[in-house]
Amino acid sequence: MTTTTSTVDLGTPIQGVTLYSFTRFWHSRQMTFGELIREAARRELGPGLEVVGFQSIRGFPYFDDEFVREFQSIVDETGLLPTALGANADAGMRRDRMLSPDELVDYMTPQIEAAQRLGFPIVRVQYSVTADDMERLLPVAERAGVTLGMEIHAHHSPNHPTMQRLLERYEKLGSPRLGFIPDWGATMVQVPRSLLEKWRRRGIAPEVITAVDEYWNGKHGHGGLTDEEQERQLHEFAEFARSLGAEEIAFELAVNAVTLFGHAPLEEWRDILPWAVHTHGKFYEIDAQGEDPSVPAREIIDLYVKEGYSRTISSEWEGFHWNDWENAFDVIASQQALLRDAAARSGSRMIVDPSEARSIRGWV
């Protein structure tokens, strides 16, 4: 343990991982749900364990008691701690119209109840759920004994009007059952180099790759986009990509250039951290020096430590969308080594022991 003489109560984040990082192993049927959990535990990538409900659980949010017993047995066997269950707020699931507020609340309710049955203390919520919806879901969360965490994900940022409206409602309601889940993909310093490498391997023209990089850099310093700004930039960049001869992949390039990699300044997280109930430690790559070239992980951890954050951080490797040459378990281990080193350099540490994580007051 790294000691410090500071009078400030430093945060001690808890290490964890989301099974979403291992999507390639899951979709290719190389590993089962239970095998993924056991391998994460064997490689000491916990103690925190996050699961996306619709991805990992057949029939979600409905399942029988036998599945609950099997899951709890695996958790007991591995010593991992269920941290967050990823729910989906699919307001656009109908072809003819968006779900009404009543329909969306009804859609979210069994997902919250599923978290209770499986022992997850936190439910990840998505921005289709408005401040009014969150207030209506609060009694559901209170009955289930779980906390609702709104994910702040690119193209949003903490200062985005959508998130500020939620913050205002949280402050009005004053409930510990409402909070945020920061996603580090909202604060990046460049387009991942591994994505540019993948495009090179696909034979995309160098001038197109350079254009994507330069377009993103040109928008740097701008926080979360409004929905209108995002739509305008998507069309703007797609047309630009077509002008360079990239007709077949124009929209793919536009999505990457505009929506996935956020520009939110690091300081925006400061005001939201007191309301952070969990974190997605989003990253796309770790370089040969063991650093993250696209997400300022060290700076983020320093802020977390100094702001007293002592909750879980799920390593979330989303580079699997294009990176098919690295092993997800190895990449996660590299990122977690970086985060532990960053916490130590900031005068604190990452908690990796399950029993100690359980003892941290308010970790969930």
Phi, psi and omega in degrees: 000136176274126180266160179214148179263006182296145176274354179279139176283100183283149177283153174231086182298153180256127182289144177196181181210150173255139178296343176303329179299337185255028184305321181298321177295324183285311183293329180276358180062027174287330182220145176275172177305310180295322180294324177298315180296315182295322180291322176298320178291317181300323180273005176058047178266358176269203018277344182287139179231119177246143182226140172266118189304304185292337179282320193256341190240114180298131178081002183308139009268017181252130179201161185271174182295332180296321178295320178300315180296319180296317180295313180297326178295318179295318179298315178297318181297317186272339182080007179285160182247117174301125184250309184214141175252123180281111174265161178240129179258076187277072182294339181258028186287339176272149179281332188268337183192168174283155176296144174287163176306319179297317181294321181292319177297317178297325180290323182281330187304309180294336177290321176294318179294328177296322178299318178299315183297325184270352178088021176272126183278346185229141175243123175284126180246151181249163195289355171297337177280116183278175177300320177297318179297318180298320179296323179288331179276346182303314178299327177296315179296320180295318178296323181278345181071032179238164180250137179265123179244115178283123179285129174259100191235143173308134023266010178273174173212169180303327182271002179298142181307323180300316181284327178292324176296320177295317180300317178299319179291319177302314181296325178292317184281326177063031183262135175289355180270006179234138179193195181236156172238098177298140173242120188293347176294348177283344180233097182232163182248347176192163172296135182307133179295331180293328177291318177298322178295320179298318178297321177299317181295332178278354179084018177292139185303137181305324182293330177290315179300315179298322181296319177299313181299313183291325178298312181298314180300326180292338179265359186299144181095349178268134181285207183297140179280144166289163179300323180293318178297319179298313181298318181295317181291326177300310180294320181299312183286324178301318177295321178297317180296321178296324180294341179266005179090014182257047185304313188291333183241018185301314183290322177302315179296320181296316179301315180293321184287333190249319195254330190276327190246105188278159181249012186300129176299145182305321185297339180298335183286341187302312184288337184270339186301325176300339180259004182281123182256352183187164180220139168266107177282065184298136172203164184238342186193154170231129186276182185296339179269004180079018180250161176260110184280348185246337176244128181284066189300318182296317180294322179294314179299319178301317177296315180301313182298312184288337177269003173082022181289121180228044177243192188274149172236112177273117172297123184233097180271110180257007176292347180298341180301330180231335184276103179249017181246357177240156180271126185302319181297320179293319181294318177299316180300321179294317179295319181293326174298319177298314182294321178296318179295320179297317179297319179297318180291339177269007176090013181226217181193166170261135177277127182239353181267125183301318182295323178291321179300319179296332185276348182288119181295126177078018181291340174233000000 
